[in-house]
Amino acid sequence: MLREIVLDTETTGTDAKNGDRLIEIGCVELINHVQTGASFHKYVNPTRPVSQGAFAVHGLSDAFLADKPLFADIVDEFRAFCRDSPLVIHNAPFDVGFLNMEYARLGAAAPPPIDLADVIDTLQLARRKHTGAANNLDALCSRYGIDTTRRTKHGALLDAQILAEVYVELLGGKQTSLGLAVAETDRGPTLDEIAAASPSAGPRTLRHRLTPDEAARHAAFLATLGPQAVWRDYVGEDGSTG
């Protein structure tokens, strides 16, 4: 079973190293690339003002965030939800940079920083698959026909849900169950499936499908090829395949 966590954040601005803070975390769980419905979502009091540029993107005001918990109050729940599952993030250095900066602020209680090498960056996946094209989340949704009408502002949980759909498309197509992926094209039964359907059946001799007249004409054709014809290594005296 493959478990992954698709994650998105919102922040007070764009520069974690210069004091911008995390204000929202949204995560959704994938099992074998299918959304299970399990999610984690928290707003966070950043203890500093939201920049006007960031507010225009997500609409989260200082007044709205004033009574929300601090990051230190939700970090254990966040990490318990993620566990050791790989994170899937669009433009991972941005979100990981903010998370690691929030971790560092916890001092002695800080968990180990997130290693970017362990994160699946869907932006990098998209750039490899669609070289030279726009690969922001809106552009990918448009390319794959994913509905974004519910997305009037950026929101961490909604964006994580949408990103989960984009991620599956980047991998090659939608899954419909929590089981192993199966191609949507019709395929014939495998040998194992045939055996399972007839467990008591032993090896069977294949029946000849030629009519007597067809067999006679085939034998006459073989006679024209001469005694050294390679066909004679693969047919019986009567011209049938053995």
N, C-alpha and C positions, 0 to 999 in steps of 0.2 A: 504494500500500500504506500503510495506516494502522497505525503502531506506537504502542502506549501501554503504560505501566507502572503497574500497580496496586500500591499501596504501603501498608504498615501498620507501625507501630512499637510497642514496649513500652518503658516508662520506669521510673525509680525512684520517680516521683511525678507530680504533675500540673502543676508550676510550673517551667518551664525557666528563667525569669528569676531564680528564687530558688535555683538550684543543682541542681535535679533533672536527671538525665542519661538519655541513650538507652541501652538495654541490649539491644535486639533490633530488627533490620530484616528485613522480609520483602517481596519483590517478585515479581510474576509478569508475564510478557510477554503482551500481547494483539496479535494481528495481525488487523486488520479485525474487532475485538471478539471474537476467538476465542482462548482460552488455547492457547499453543503447547507448553507443557510446560517452557519455559525459565524459570528462576527464580534469584533471589539471596536468600540467607538467611545472616545472621550474628548471633551473640550478641556482646555488647560488654561489656568490663569498665568499669563506670562510675567506678571509684575512689572510690565513696561508697556508703553503705548503701542498700538498697532499703527503702522505707517499708512498714509493715505493711499499709496499705491497698492499695498496689500489689501486694504479694506475694499478697494474697488474690485479686487479679484474675488474675494470670498465673502465679503459683507459681515464679517465678525467684528463687532465693535468693542471698544474698551468697556462700555457699560454691560454688554452681554457677558463678557469674560470675567467681570469683577468677582462674581461669587462662585466661580468654577474652582475645582481642586488644583493644587500645585502639581507639577510633574512628579515630585517626590512622593505624592500621595497615590499616584496611579501606576508608577513604574513596575511594581511587583505584579499587579494584575495584567499589565501589558505583557510582561515577559512570560508570565504563566500561560497566557493565551498563545504566544508565539512558540514557546518551548524551543526546541532545537531545529524547528522546521526551516527550510530555506525561505528567505524573503524574496518576493517578486516586486520590483519597484521600477517606475518609469523615471529615468534620469536619477539613478540611485545615489550618486555622490551628493546631490542636494539633500535628500531626506536623511541619508545616513550621516551626513555632516551635522545636521541639526540634532539627530538622536544622540550621537556621540558627544556633542557639546552639552546636551542636557545630562547625559550620564556623568560627564566630568564635573559638573556642578554639584553632584551628590557627594563629592569628597570620598571619605573612607568607605562609604556605602555604595560606591559606584560599581555597577556590573562591568564585566569586560566589554570593551568597545566592539562594535559590529565591524567585522572585516568585510570590506567591499568584495574581496575575492569569493566570499560565500554568498553573495547576493546575485540574483538573476536580474539584470538590467534590461527591461523591455525596450528601452530606447536604443540600446546597442543591437538587440535582436532586429529591431525594425530597420536600423540603418544598414545592416548587412543584407536584409531581405529586400529593401526598397531603396537601394543606393541612389542618392541624389534627389529623392523626393522629400516632401515635408513629412516629418514623423512625430509631430506632437500628438497628444491624445485625441484632439478634435479631428486632425487629419486622418489618423488611423481609424477612428470610428466611421468617418465618411467613406474611407476606402473599403471597409468591411461591412458596411451597411448596419452598423450598431446604432440603436436609437439613443439619441442624447437630448430629446425634447424635455426630459425631466431635469436637465442640468442648466438652470438659469445662472447659477453662480458655482464657483468651485466649492466642493465640500469633500472632506477626506473620505468619508465612508462611501458616498455615491461614486466618487472617482475611483476608489478601490474596486467597487463592484463592476464599473465599466472597464477598468483596466484588466480585470480577470477575464472578461469576454475578449478583449483585444489580445491578451496573452495566448489564449487558446487558438485564436485565429493565426497568430504568428507561428504557432507550433504546427499548423497545418489544417485545422478544422475543428468543428465543435464536437464535444463529447455529449452523449445523451444519457449516460448512466455512470455509476461509480465503478463499474467493472473495467476490464481491459479494453483498450480502444479496438474497434473493429471497423474496417473500411466499409463505407456505405455501398460500394459497388457489390453486385451479386457475385458470390464466389461459389464454386462447387464444393461438395463435401470433402473433407480431408480423409485420409486413410483411417485415422483414428476414429473419426465420426462414423465412417462406414462400419468399422469393426464394432463400435459401440452399439450401432443400430442392429447388428446381427451377431451377437456375441457367441452364438453356438455354431456359426458357419465356419467351416474350415476352408482350406484352399480349394478353389474351384478351377476346372479346366475351361478355358474360353471356348465357346461354341463357334464353329465356322459360320460366317455370315454370307458366304457365296452360295449362289444357286448352282446346281449341277452344271448348267450351261455356261455360267460365268467361270466356274472352275476349269471346265474343258478349254475355254478360250484362253484363260490365263496360262494353262499348261502348254498350249500350242505356241503362245508367245514366248515362253521360256525356252522352248525347243529351238527357236530361231536364234537364241543368244549364244548357242554353242556350249560344249561341255565345261569350259573354263569360266563361265559366267559366275560372277560373285554371288548372284542371287541363289545359286545352288547350295551355298554354305548356310542358308537361312530357311530353306524350304524342305519339305518332305518329298518322298517319291511321287506323291500325288499332286505336288505343286502347292500344298497348303503350308502355312506357317506353323511351326511347331510350338 
